[in-house]
Amino acid sequence: MASSALRLNLRRITCRSICESNKCAAAHHLSRNFTASAGLWHDRQSIIPSQNANSGQRRAYSSGLKGLRNKNKKVRDEASQESDSPMILGQNADLPIRARFAPSPTGYLHLGSLRTALFNKLAVSASNGGAFILRIEDTDQNRLVKDAEERLMKDLKWAGLSWDEGPDCGGPYGPYRQSERLPVYHEHVQKLLDHDHAYRCFCTSEQLESQKRELHEAGKPTIYPGTCRSIDAAESDRRAKAGESHVVRFKSNKFGRPKLRDAIYGPFQKKDMEEDFILMKTDGFPTYHLANVVDDHLMKITHVIRGEEWLISTPKHIALYEAFGWQAPIFAHLGLLVDIDGSKLSKRNDSVNISKYQKEGTFPMALLAWLANLGSSFKRDVQPPRTVADVANALTFKFTRGGIKLNLAKLEHFNSRYRDAMLWKPIPALADQEAKLIDQHLTQPVLKEIEKVTNGDIENAELTAREWRLPLELVPTLSDAEKKAQYVYKALVSKQGGFQSPSQLVSQHPYLFWRVPLNVYKMSLTKARPEQKVIDALKDVIPQEGLWNGDCTEVMQAIQSKVEPQGVDQLTVHNALRVVAAGGQDVVSQSSSRMLMLLGRKEWSYRLDIVIRLLNDLGEN
Ligand SMILES: Nc1ncnc2c1ncn2[C@@H]1O[C@H](COP(=O)(O)OP(=O)(O)OP(=O)(O)O)[C@@H](O)[C@H]1O
């Protein structure tokens, strides 16, 4: 039932576009029926008449609107009796969805806002065509942060969320920056004034304060009491023309207590009447409520997917849609990401800025998969997603309501799964973009770690204690940067994941990047001697160049075929090889054949010579 509801809504959208191009009368008829069956009644002909409309047209409009309101009320009452099961987004979406991410440039992108952007993108991705729109809501001029818009776009691109329409690339319904749309809002506010759905309020802040105080003292709700609601229209025009400072307020009482059916939260209605909220501020900028509704309608947004903090304001928006005679889009309010203490993640909290994850080398796709999974879930047995479309296919689109706490351990899980999936792929199959990601997020950070340790720039207690900083480093002896990068990439593949971060890889597996210091060998050999039969077998296979090809399975087979008949088991073979290559049996597990392949014949020969010499010394003492 849920998905059929969504299908109906989607059909409604298509019919709307047919109607708007006025292609056929039948389309109008269809539009009315589908709309009626899917949600609120909406009559396409009840568009607010222009200012030049004659009185007959105005009367027809007013009575049409009244009828529409009555019908809507009936449908809403019915809706509230339906079960509370939320509609499902993103499934059976056989028609285009137009969804928007609408941040305010009052700070940088954070995990919460990125997640909301992602769900908009996913809803579009899971639908057939459609568009993901970026709209900058910069109407709060006092809180603007200078480089926020630029950073928002950069961060969204870094995360892999590209948009089809936006302030930088334009689109059919631009401009996409609200500060550039002021004439549009003024025109729409004028329409509301003309139709007595709004009025100018000339109350000063001092008056508002004292009104509030009086209401409070009288034990009444402290909402705006509607002081200016009854100012005569001509008088209001005169005062505005004379330059008297004012705001424009909405006549909320004309629209009762609007109900809505949210795609995630189900039926919703506020207990109290809305106050006459502000549409236009004294500085001539619109409030969020007005700008949002006007833009969503004009930009043909089909699904408004945003944070749950806006659910409480949505009845205001429904009333505005009604006042304009417009069909409301589908609303889906997402549970908010919250901090450990339950407070909403917001721009003011630096620790959740996207730049933190960029710096830490988190893979964007892993971050997206993690965010999508917070408060929703993936279908069973899905592969680590490699694209936004993969995330959309993997997601159930069933959402938890309420605040969602960050689970950072899970991010590490997604990051390592994604990284491992990329490393398991053979090099030729790596798409360009992934190869770049590996280079940027793994190879280069590992090289940087190596450099820091080599230069003594970081105090790495473990490496220093084990004296891994000898002059015989393996990687720095490789001549050029490209060779170094290739070697590190091979080291990463040889580990096939199995590490949490570049610095952890370097500190826990130093033998991949440096030759083993003598004292490390000595300590290990004194504790436990490697099996001599394995050392002899290794000595035999080193000159056989032909075996050291490909994945070195032939080297392993040759060693095993020599020692197994002498009763040496596989574990003993591996332990002995680990001592030679890594300086100890206790190195964090590492496959011997991968170490053979990575270090190569010459390096094994070098390390084996040292071990044999030290073993001889030990034997003599
Ligand atoms: N913690 C959060 N979890 C989920 N969505 C969020 C969160 N914070 C913001 N959003 C959503 O992200 C979108 C853009 O929000 P916006 O740019 O206004 O950021 P903000 O963090 O809410 O700002 P503020 O600094 O005012 O708290 C909105 O749809 C908003 O609902």
The ligand as an ORCA input file, in Angstrom:
! r2SCAN-3c Opt
* xyz 0 1
  N      22.010     17.142     12.631
  C      21.347     17.031     11.502
  N      20.883     15.823     11.099
  C      20.216     15.696      9.930
  N      19.937     16.721      9.091
  C      20.369     17.944      9.444
  C      21.101     18.169     10.661
  N      21.407     19.489     10.738
  C      20.909     20.056      9.628
  N      20.269     19.147      8.849
  C      19.554     19.387      7.595
  O      20.464     19.830      6.616
  C      19.841     20.769      5.743
  C      20.703     22.019      5.668
  O      20.734     22.601      6.940
  P      21.469     23.928      7.308
  O      22.382     24.341      6.243
  O      20.484     24.926      7.747
  O      22.378     23.454      8.543
  P      22.156     23.458     10.103
  O      23.216     22.614     10.708
  O      20.733     23.093     10.415
  O      22.431     24.933     10.538
  P      22.506     25.503     12.005
  O      23.910     25.906     12.195
  O      21.545     26.623     11.931
  O      22.090     24.413     12.981
  C      18.456     21.013      6.326
  O      17.518     20.236      5.609
  C      18.554     20.525      7.733
  O      17.319     20.057      8.201
*
